[in-house]
């Protein structure tokens, strides 16, 4: 989050969301002009394409928003592996979380 005692970079049109932990700077490249929450790693076991194949890993979960955009995105996945993640709108993340909880609790 941009330090309130410093002025915002000229490219930053809006204040940071309350959850933003990014230190924004005037020299930030366009691709790096994002608000991100603190990331949380959650242990998970992933199934593979082969029967019985399992991999223990940790999934990163964080909230993100491009500077100037209105929508928030929830990232779930392995950032170091291309294509091994979901980037869901906040509303979609809530729907998916409800369905996962329903199925995982046996209410399926």
N, C-alpha and C positions, 0 to 999 in steps of 0.2 A: 504494500500500500504506500502510496506517495506520502512522505512525511508532511503532516499538516503545517509544520513550521517553514517548509520550502514551498515555492510556487509549483504548480503543476507544469509538466512539460507543455509546450505550445500545441502539440498534437493531441493532447488529452482533453476532449471536449466536456467530459462529465466527471464527477467525483468517483472515486473507487467504491464498489459495493462494500458493504460492511465485512464481508468474508475475504476480501482481497489481501494477499500477503506479499504481492510483488512490489519491489522498489522500482518505480518508473523513472526513466531518465530521458532527457532531451535527445540523446543519441540513439535511443532504441530504434532498431530496424522496424519497418512496417510489420513484418511477420511476427515480431516479438511484442507487439503492442496489445497485450492481453492482460486481463485480470484473472488470476488463479487463486483458488483457496489453498490452504495447506493440504498437502496430499496425505492420504492415509493408506498404508499398506495392510491388506487383509490376507491371512493365509487361506489358501484354497487348493483343492485337488481337482485337476482337470482331467476329463476323460479323453481318450484318443480314438482314432478311427479303428483300431484293432480291439477285439474283445478283451476286456480286462486291462487294457492299457490305461495307466494313470500317471499323472505327473503332479508332484507337490510343487507349489509355486506361491508367490504373493502377488495379489492384484492391487494395482494402484487405483484409488478412487479420489476424484477431486472435481470441484466445480470450476468452470471457466467461462469467460465472456470476452469476445473481441472488443477492443476499445471502439466505441461508437455504435456498437450493436445493442439491441434491446434484449435479445434472448440469452438465457443461461444454458450451459451445456454440462452434463455430468459425464465425465470420462471414467470408464471402468476397463482396466486391462493391463497389459504388459507393454509399457512404452518402448522398451528396448526391442520389441519384436513387431515388425511391420504386419499390419492386418490382424493383430491379436488384441483387439479392443472394441469397445462400443463407445460411441459418442452420442448421447441421448439428450433430447430437450428435457428441461426440468419436468414438464408434464409427462413425457413418455417414461422418464426414469421412475416417477411415482407409480405409474400404471404397471410397469414391469416389476418393480419391487413388491407391489401388492400381489401380483400373480405368483411370483416366486415364493412369497411367504405362504400363500394359500396352498400351493402344491407341496412345498416342503413340510408343511404342518400336517399333511395327509388329508386335507379338505378337498383335494383335487377332483 
